[in-house]
Amino acid sequence: MKNTNICILFLMISFGFALQSCKKETEIINANKSNTAITKADSTGIDSGEEYEEPDEDPAYDFPKTGKQASDFLIEPDVFEIQYEAEGDLNNDGLDDIVFVRKDKKSKMDSRSVLVLLQNKDKSYRLDKVSNIAMPDEYTESGYKIYETETISIEKGELDINLYGIGPSGNLFSTFKYFGNQLLLTHIETYNMGAGSHQSLNYDLVKGELTQEIINTMKEEMPSEEKTFHLKKEKHEFENSAPDQIIQDAYKVIDRR
C-alpha cells in the first residue's frame, strides 16, 4: 500500500511538471510571435526600423478627406478643439499647408491627434497624414503637465514640434520632412539638466548619427565632452513616430557602448 501511494504521488508530481513545461513552452511561442520584428528598406537604404507597425489611425473617428479650412476636419467641435495650428508650404508645391493638433476639451488625459492638411490649387485642403503619437501626452497619469511650452511650426518645408520643459522632462525637438509622399522624422534634439551635469542629444536619423554632449557642472570651468555615434539608419514615418520613445531607444544603444 505504501509503495502504491508513492507511485501515485510520483505520477502526480510528474504530471504537474509536464503541465508547467507545456504552459511555459506556450508562453515562449506566444512571446516570440508578439516580438517578431518585420523590417523594411527602401531604395535609399534607410531601414524602416526594427519593428513595423500599422499606421496609427484615430480609433474613434474617420476624418473627412477634404475641407475648406482646418475646422472642417475637427469633427464634433463641442468635444474637440484645435490646440495648436501652423501654416506653411510643407510639401514644397508653392501652396501653404496646415498642420494642427486636436485635443479633447474636457479630458486632458486623452491622447492628441496631429493632422496634416495639404492645400489644393482651388484653395481647399485634403487630409494627408494623421498621427496620434507624434505629439506626446500633455499630462502625466498623476495630472501634472509634462512640458511648460509646446509649439509647432512649418519652416523651409519642415514641420517642427518643439517641447520645452524644466526638470526631468527637459526639451524635446523633432523635425519632419516630406520625401515623395512620405512624411518622415529626420531629426530629434533633446536637452536635459541633471545633478552635476547637463546633457544634449542631437540625432540625425537620415545620416544615422547621434551626437552626445555632456557638460560637467561640478567644475567651475564646466568642461564638456562630445561624442558621435553611428547608428543603423532607420525610416520613421510621421504616422508611427513617437520621437520621445525613439530617442530613448537610441540612447539605450549608445549607453551600452
Phi, psi and omega per residue, in radians:
M1 nan -0.721 3.132
K2 -1.092 -0.748 -3.138
N3 -1.132 -0.640 3.133
T4 -1.101 -0.765 3.121
N5 -1.088 -0.692 3.129
I6 -1.096 -0.733 -3.133
C7 -1.112 -0.753 3.136
I8 -1.103 -0.752 3.116
L9 -1.067 -0.741 -3.140
F10 -1.087 -0.750 -3.142
L11 -1.133 -0.675 3.134
M12 -1.144 -0.731 3.130
I13 -1.134 -0.759 -3.129
S14 -1.090 -0.731 3.131
F15 -1.117 -0.674 3.111
G16 -1.109 -0.764 3.103
F17 -1.088 -0.676 -3.126
A18 -1.111 -0.763 3.106
L19 -1.089 -0.763 3.136
Q20 -1.089 -0.710 -3.140
S21 -1.128 -0.745 3.128
C22 -1.109 -0.732 -3.141
K23 -1.079 -0.766 -3.111
K24 -1.150 -0.705 -3.136
E25 -1.122 -0.692 3.108
T26 -1.119 -0.710 3.124
E27 -1.107 -0.685 -3.141
I28 -1.141 -0.746 3.141
I29 -1.092 -0.786 3.133
N30 -1.112 -0.684 3.129
A31 -1.127 -0.712 3.134
N32 -1.120 -0.652 3.120
K33 -1.140 -0.772 -3.089
S34 -1.251 -0.432 -3.096
N35 -1.699 0.043 -3.129
T36 -1.105 2.185 -3.118
A37 -1.704 2.338 3.088
I38 -1.912 2.029 -3.105
T39 -1.851 2.622 3.139
K40 -2.397 2.594 3.091
A41 -2.378 2.491 3.110
D42 -1.802 -3.018 -3.049
S43 -1.186 -0.305 3.130
T44 -1.404 -0.194 3.136
G45 1.521 0.129 3.129
I46 -1.532 2.141 -3.139
D47 -1.256 2.533 -3.104
S48 -1.368 -0.003 3.133
G49 1.998 2.888 -3.090
E50 -1.158 -0.525 -3.081
E51 -2.412 2.249 -3.128
Y52 -1.726 2.346 3.129
E53 -2.126 2.710 3.068
E54 -1.137 2.661 3.127
P55 -0.906 2.441 -3.063
D56 -1.495 1.562 -3.108
E57 -1.596 2.691 3.113
D58 -1.089 2.185 -3.056
P59 -1.262 -0.300 -3.004
A60 -1.899 -0.409 -3.004
Y61 -2.382 2.533 3.032
D62 -1.784 1.768 -3.041
F63 -1.152 2.628 3.056
P64 -1.058 2.633 -3.136
K65 -1.482 -0.495 -3.128
T66 -2.410 2.807 3.107
G67 -3.010 2.954 -3.113
K68 -1.667 -0.306 -3.135
Q69 -2.714 2.937 -3.057
A70 -1.031 -0.683 -3.087
S71 -1.117 -0.363 3.103
D72 -1.159 -0.367 -3.108
F73 -1.720 0.005 -3.014
L74 -1.248 -0.759 -3.097
I75 1.114 2.208 3.141
E76 0.896 1.176 -3.131
P77 -1.077 -0.273 3.074
D78 -1.349 -0.261 3.131
V79 -1.859 -0.729 -3.056
F80 -2.001 2.759 3.092
E81 -2.485 2.828 3.066
I82 -1.494 2.028 -3.107
Q83 -1.472 -0.838 3.108
Y84 -2.350 2.605 3.122
E85 -2.534 2.459 3.117
A86 -2.373 2.538 3.106
E87 -2.171 2.545 3.117
G88 2.839 2.883 -3.135
D89 -1.398 1.774 -3.056
L90 -1.556 -0.619 -3.103
N91 -1.802 0.253 3.026
N92 0.981 0.796 3.057
D93 -1.948 0.162 3.116
G94 1.492 0.035 -3.131
L95 -2.020 2.474 -3.122
D96 -1.377 2.174 3.139
D97 -1.729 3.033 -3.133
I98 -2.267 2.396 2.974
V99 -2.208 2.265 3.103
F100 -2.436 2.709 3.125
V101 -1.805 2.177 3.119
R102 -1.774 2.316 3.132
K103 -2.347 2.754 3.066
D104 -1.328 2.325 -3.089
K105 -1.166 -0.616 -3.008
K106 -1.801 -0.639 -3.075
S107 -1.718 1.745 -3.119
K108 -1.286 -0.206 -3.120
M109 -1.510 -0.248 -3.124
D110 -1.223 2.645 3.107
S111 -1.204 2.757 -3.115
R112 -1.913 2.566 3.115
S113 -1.842 2.484 3.050
V114 -1.996 2.123 -3.110
L115 -1.929 2.371 3.102
V116 -1.912 2.048 -3.129
L117 -1.952 2.101 3.109
L118 -1.685 2.369 -3.080
Q119 -1.420 2.433 3.050
N120 -1.613 2.938 -3.114
K121 -1.134 -0.429 3.127
D122 -1.527 0.221 3.096
K123 1.353 0.029 3.026
S124 -1.458 3.081 -3.105
Y125 -2.225 2.613 3.050
R126 -2.121 2.431 3.125
L127 -1.319 2.148 -3.093
D128 -1.917 -0.729 -3.099
K129 -2.429 2.573 3.027
V130 -2.394 2.334 3.066
S131 -2.368 2.383 3.062
N132 -1.801 0.077 -3.092
I133 -2.265 -0.149 3.122
A134 -1.095 -0.630 3.045
M135 -1.780 2.045 -3.083
P136 -1.200 2.992 3.103
D137 -1.000 2.528 -3.116
E138 -1.432 -0.528 -3.087
Y139 -2.245 2.678 3.046
T140 -1.346 2.998 3.114
E141 -1.104 -0.388 3.122
S142 -1.507 -0.050 3.092
G143 1.607 0.240 3.126
Y144 -1.660 2.398 3.126
K145 -1.222 2.290 -3.028
I146 -1.407 -0.835 -3.124
Y147 -2.016 2.405 -3.112
E148 -1.224 -0.722 -3.094
T149 -2.314 2.398 3.117
E150 -2.294 2.334 3.119
T151 -2.420 2.619 2.961
I152 -2.244 2.538 -3.125
S153 -2.705 2.749 3.063
I154 -2.082 2.012 -3.117
E155 -2.372 2.206 3.066
K156 0.926 0.764 3.085
G157 1.308 0.325 -3.136
E158 -2.248 2.474 3.053
L159 -1.690 2.104 3.129
D160 -1.916 2.235 3.013
I161 -2.020 1.898 -3.052
N162 -1.994 2.179 -3.117
L163 -2.098 2.221 -3.085
Y164 -2.022 2.192 3.138
G165 -2.435 2.818 3.066
I166 -1.973 2.757 -3.130
G167 1.361 -2.592 -3.035
P168 -1.059 -0.570 -3.078
S169 -1.159 -0.685 3.126
G170 1.115 -2.760 3.117
N171 -1.834 2.537 3.075
L172 -2.407 1.965 3.122
F173 -1.998 2.324 3.115
S174 -2.341 2.555 -3.089
T175 -2.232 2.354 3.105
F176 -2.131 2.548 -3.120
K177 -2.558 2.532 3.116
Y178 -1.352 2.332 2.956
F179 -2.200 1.743 -2.998
G180 1.189 -2.206 3.132
N181 -1.647 0.018 -3.103
Q182 -1.774 2.321 3.039
L183 -1.728 1.928 -2.990
L184 -1.956 2.600 3.019
L185 -1.330 2.122 -3.066
T186 -1.933 -0.411 -3.010
H187 -2.700 2.441 3.033
I188 -2.325 2.383 3.092
E189 -2.336 2.342 3.095
T190 -2.261 2.728 3.043
Y191 -2.536 2.167 -3.107
N192 -2.296 2.455 3.092
M193 -1.926 2.210 3.120
G194 -2.226 -3.133 3.128
A195 -1.231 1.973 3.085
G196 1.620 -0.224 -3.125
S197 -2.815 2.740 3.005
H198 -2.049 2.535 -3.123
Q199 -2.345 2.399 3.022
S200 -2.170 2.488 3.075
L201 -2.143 2.289 3.141
N202 -2.164 1.841 -2.996
Y203 -1.929 1.937 3.053
D204 -1.648 1.795 -3.053
L205 -1.300 -0.438 3.122
V206 -1.197 -0.730 3.125
K207 -1.534 -0.309 -3.071
G208 1.286 0.593 -3.118
E209 -2.051 2.317 3.072
L210 -2.146 2.095 3.134
T211 -1.833 2.216 -3.138
Q212 -1.966 2.271 3.059
E213 -2.166 2.213 3.118
I214 -2.071 2.203 3.130
I215 -1.873 2.163 3.140
N216 -1.482 1.838 -3.111
T217 -1.544 0.039 3.122
M218 -1.416 -0.315 3.128
K219 -1.843 2.591 -3.044
E220 -1.063 -0.686 -3.117
E221 -1.389 -0.138 3.131
M222 0.811 1.130 -3.136
P223 -1.166 2.659 3.141
S224 -2.138 2.635 3.097
E225 -2.226 2.279 -3.088
E226 -2.133 2.346 3.108
K227 -2.335 2.516 3.083
T228 -2.046 2.258 -3.122
F229 -1.996 2.464 3.117
H230 -1.779 2.029 -3.108
L231 -1.924 2.931 3.109
K232 -1.165 2.324 3.103
K233 -1.162 2.302 -3.134
E234 -2.278 2.563 3.098
K235 -1.885 2.037 -3.133
H236 -2.020 1.940 3.114
E237 -1.327 2.594 -3.087
F238 -0.907 -0.745 -3.067
E239 -1.065 -0.544 -3.028
N240 -2.031 0.272 -3.052
S241 -1.771 2.123 3.003
A242 -1.968 1.644 -3.039
P243 -0.933 -0.673 -3.131
D244 -1.096 -0.687 3.131
Q245 -1.293 -0.648 -3.121
I246 -1.124 -0.750 -3.134
I247 -1.243 -0.555 3.062
Q248 -1.123 -0.745 3.128
D249 -1.139 -0.692 3.122
A250 -1.135 -0.706 3.135
Y251 -1.117 -0.638 3.110
K252 -1.087 -0.616 3.138
V253 -1.161 -0.841 -3.101
I254 -1.285 -0.443 -3.138
D255 -1.214 -0.404 3.129
R256 -1.472 -0.175 -3.088
R257 -1.524 nan nan
